[in-house]
Amino acid sequence: MSRVIVAGVGMVPFSSPSRSASYDAMAGGAVRAALADAGIDLAAVQQTYAAYVYGDSTSGQRALYPVGRTGAPIVNVNNNCSSGSTALWLARQAVASGSVDVALAFGFEQMERGALRTRWDDRPSPFDDFLRVSDAVQGPSDAPFAPQLFGGAGAQYAQRYGTRPETWARITVKSRAHAAANPYAVFRDPLTVEEVLASPRIHDPLTRLQCCPPTCGAAAAVLVSESYARAHGLRTDVAVAAQAMTTDTDSSFDGDLRRLVGYDMTRAAAHRVYEDSGVDPRDIAVVELHDCFTANELLSYEALDLTDEGTAEQFILDGENTYGGRVVTNPSGGLLSKGHPLGATGLAQCAELTWQLRGDAEARQVDGATLALQHNIGLGGAAVVTLYEKLR
């Protein structure tokens, strides 16, 4: 297996739907930035993986053709909110296996205002089993389906461990503080715990300011083999140390709402990454994790073994999740503040962590970071965990 180098990354500033450019314009901007960062032309790319959720088939081709029509394969990827990291996973496999030397992964989303919703009412929904379990555990709700599930998981966790409402709100406050230094983020204005708690309640324990917004944007990454990078004089300072992708098992539907929203998928993928790399999670300095809701950020601390089960509240109160603590979590502002254009999220996480390991994150820089962890999930379901390393 060839060592896989992150040769180039790029993204465009994320925006609200009312201010968005078209998906092809955003994607083209991100791809051009990643190619320029890598120092290669599109003609060198041997395979491309395009991630998005809301769009017609072959939108990836429509987005890439204005950059160039080279005849190389383009695969369109839809894996809900983990679509971007799934494209990254496929590109990494293609390079690691030796099938290609250069692969491009890019993701984009041109979203509408309002909560996520399914598109088809004349066929089974991929969320039928999820909502069936949720209704059985906490009763039906008028809230949109995503906050129903993630909010229910947070409420169940709080009932078990006594988590206070202020603790969930602190995650949003931290997210905004980090995003203030990120020119790509949608929301950069500071918030207080009181403001977060006073925003409209969506589903206990979540208020509106604890839910990620619909966002438009695009991001991209160029992955190459180490031999190709060295032969062509490309940078070789950031590599993928390990990566794993998992889907649901029967445990997801056993009535524990944490598992319903991906706890076991995340845990299994993370453990595989730690085993394959030999890395102790407590040695990781920076993490971009899937904070679609404050509830999921808290649950993910434990699923990723950043802190022991049942200790996430103290982890937050002690400031271990931010600058000056043990692991800086979502220095970009995360999904809550940077934004969550579904197909782009996993690749935006890749870009942020690559910049962190290069030392190019400017005011967001985590000092001395040599390892970086990425976590991206999609209900339905899929979880992708990626570990990056800074090479000497």
N, C-alpha and C positions, 0 to 999 in steps of 0.2 A: 504494500500500500504506500502510495506516495504521500509525503507531507504536503498539506494543502495550505497555501499562503493566501492571505487576504491582500491582494495587490492594489485594490482600489475600491473606494466607497464614495457614494454621493447621495444627496437628497435635496429636496426643495423645501422651503418653509411650509409647514402645515398651515391650513386655513379652515375657517368655518365654511359650510356649504354655500352660504350667501356670497362669499368672496372668492370662490374657487375658480381656477382655470379648468379647462377640460382635461380629462384623464390622460389623453395622449400628449398634451403639452407638458403636464406635470411629469409623466413618465419619461418623456424625452429629455427633460432637464436633468432628472436624476441619473439617467443612463449616461448622458454626455459627461456629467460631473464625475461619475465613477470611472469611465474610460480615461478621462483626462488625468484623474488621480493616479490611475495605474500606469499611464504612459503608453497606452496601446490604442489601436484602431479597432472598430467593430469587426473588421475583416479577420482579426486574429481570434475572435470568439468562435468556438466550435460547437457549443450548445448553449441555448438560452432557456431559462425557466421564468415565466411571467406569472405573477400572483395577483389575483383580485377576487372579490366575492360578488360585487354587484356590477354586472356587465354582460353583454352578449358574448357568445363563444368566439374565440380567436381575437378578443380585444387585445391580447398580448401582441399579436402581429400588427394590429392597427397602431399600437403605441410605438412599436420598434421600427416599423418601416420608414418613418420620416428620418430616423437616425441613419438607416442604411438597410438595403435589401441584399443580403449576402448569400441567401440560399441555405444557411445553416439551420438546423432544427430549432423550432420554438415550441416549447411545451407549456400549455396554460394550466395553472394550478389553482384549485379552489378547495381550501380546507378550513373554511370559516376564519376565525381570528388568527389562526396559526398559518395562514396561507403563505405569508412572506418567509417565515422560517422553514416551511416545508419546501419552498422553492430553493432556499439556501441549502437545505439538507440534500436535495436531489443534485444540486450543482456540486456540492462537496463530495458526494459519492462518485459522481462522474469523474472528477479529477483524482480522487484518492485511488480509484480502481485502475487508473491508467487508461480509461476509455478516451479521455481528452486531456489536453494540457491547459486549456483555457475555457472557463464556463462563466456565464453571466447569469445572475439572479436579480430580478427587479420586481417591485411590487407597487401597486397604485390603487387608489380608491377615490371615486367621485361620489360622495355620499349625499343623501338627502337629509333634511332636517328631521328631528324626531328620533324616537327609539327604534332599535333594530326590529325588523319584522320579517316573517317569511313571505315568499312571493306567490306560492301556489296553494290554493284551497281545494283542488280537485284530486289530491293524491296524498299518501301518508307523509307526515312531516318527520324529519329526522329528530325532532324534539319531542315526539309523542311520548316516548318512554320516560324522558326526563321530567316532563310536566306531570305525568302520571305518578311518579315517585314523589315529586314535590307536593302535589295536591294531597297525597295520602299522608304525608308527614306534617304539613303545615296548613292544609286547607287551600281551596282556590283563592286566587287574588286577582284584582283588577289591574295590578301593576304590569308593565311590560315583562315579557318572559325572562329576559336576562337578569334584571334586578330581582325578580322573584327567586330565581335559583341562587344567585350569589348572595343576595340579602338573606335568604333563608339559611344558607350555610353560615353566614356571619352570626345570625341570631342563635342558631343551634350551638355554635362555638361559644358565644357569650353566655348562654345558659349553663354550659358545662364549666366554664372557667371564670365567670364573673366579670367579663370584659366591660369596661365602662364606656358610655357613649363618647366621652371626650377622647378616648384612645383612638377610636376609628377616625375621628375628625383630625387628629394630629397628623395622620398620614397625608391628607389633602394639604394641610398647612405646609408640611415638609415638601410635598410635590411642587407647590407654587414657589416656594423659596428656591428650589433647585432650578425650576424653569425660568426664573428671572434672569439667569445667566445664559439662556439658550435662545439664540436668534431664530431657531427653527420652530419654537414652541408656539402654540396658539394662545395659551393663557399664562401671562407672566406677571400679573398683578398679585401682590401678597394678599393672604387671607388670614383671619384669626380663627381660632377654635369656635368662638361664639358665632361668627358669621357662617361657618360651615354648618353648625348645628341648627341655626335659624333658617337655613334654606329649606324649601318645601320637602316634606318627607315623601320618599318614593316607595320604599319598602323597608320595614325595620331590619337592621339599624341604619339604613342608607338614606341620606338626604341627597338632594339634587347635586350638591357640590362634592359628593362622594362617588359620583358616577362619571365615567369618561364621556366626553361629548362626541357627537357625530363629527367627523373630521375628513377633510380631503388632503391628499398628499401623495408623494411617491419617494421611493428610496431604491438604491441599487448597490450591488457588490460584484466585483470581479474576483474570481477565485482562480488560482493557477497552481500548477505543480512547482515544487521548489526547484527542480532541475530547469524548468522553463524560465522561472524568474531569474535564476543565476545566469542562464545562457543569454538572456535578453536584457540584462542590466536592470531588472525591475527591483523594487524594494522587497525585502524579505524579513521585515521586522515584526510582523504579526502573523501568527499561524493558528489554525484550528487544532487545538490539542485533543479534543474528543467531542463527540456529538451523538445524541441518541434521540429517537422518536418513538413514542408509544401511543397506543390507543386504549379505549376503555376495556376493562375486564368486568366480570360479574360483580365485583365489589363496588363498582360505580353505582349500582342500583340496589344496594342493600339497605337503604334508608338513612344512611349517614350523608347529609347534604354536602359535607366537605368533599366526599368522594364523588358525589354527583357532578360537582363542578371542577373535577380534575385533580384532586389531591393525590390519589394513588397513581394516576398517569404521570404526574410531575415527579413524585417520589421515585418511581421506577426508572424514569429517564435520568434523573439526577444521579441516582446510585450507580447506574451503568456508566455515566460519564466519569464519576469519581473513581470507579473501579478501573476503567480503561486508562485513565490518565495518571492514577496514583496520587491524585490531589486531595488533600483534606479541605472540605468546604470552609473551615474556619480560617484557612490561609488565603482566601479570595478577598481582594480589597474592594472590588466594584462589581455591582450586579445591575443588570437591566431586567426586571421581571414584569410579569403580566398583571399590572394593577388596573384592570378594567373597572374595578370597584375597590374601594378601600378594604372591603372584606377580603377580597382575593389577595391583596398585597400581604395582609396579616397572615392569612392561611399559607401563603407561599413561603414566608420566612421559615415556617416549620417544615413544609413539604420539601424544601431545598436543603434542609439541615443547617440553615444559617443560625438557628437557635433551636433548643429542645422543645418538644411538644408541650404545650400549655404555658410556655414562657414568653410568647410573642409580645404580650402587653408590657412586661417589664423591659423587654428588648427595646421597645419604642420609647418608653418613659425614660430610659437611661441614655437615649440618643445614640444607640449603637447602629442605627440605620442611616446615619447621615455623616457629614464631614466632622471629623474629630472622634467618631465612633469606630466600631470594628469593621463595618462594611458599608460603603456608601451605596445606597439603593436608589436606583433611578436618578442618576445625576442629570439626565436629560429633562427631568420633569415627569417622565413616564407617560402612560396613556392618559392619566388624569389631567395632566397639564400640557404636555407636548401635543397630545391628541392621539387618536386611534383610527387612522384610515386603514381599514382591516387588512387589505393586501400588502400595505407598505410597512406595517408595524414591525414585523420580524426583521426586515432589512434596515429599518431605522435604528433598531436596537443594535444590529451588527455595526452600523456606521458609528454610533456613539461609542461603543466599546473599542472599536478600532482606533478612533481618535484618542480615547483614554490611554490605551497602551502605547500609542505613538508619542504621547505627551502633547497632543495638539488640541486638547479640549478647552484651552484658554481658561476663562474664569471658572469653569466647571471641573477643572483638572483634579483628579484624585492623586495625591502625591505617592510616588513609589509603586504604582500599580504595575504588576507583572503578570497577573492572572485576572481574567474577567469572565463572568458567567452571564449567559443569556437564557431567559425562560419565556416561552411564548405558547399559549394554549388556545385551542378552539373547541367550543362545545360541539359534541356530536360523535366522536371527539378526537382530538389529537393534541399531543404535547411534544414540544421540541426543546431540548436543553443543549446548549452549546458552550463549550469552554474554549476560550482563546488564551494564547500565551504570547508574551513578548519574548522574541528571540534575541539572544545576545549578539 
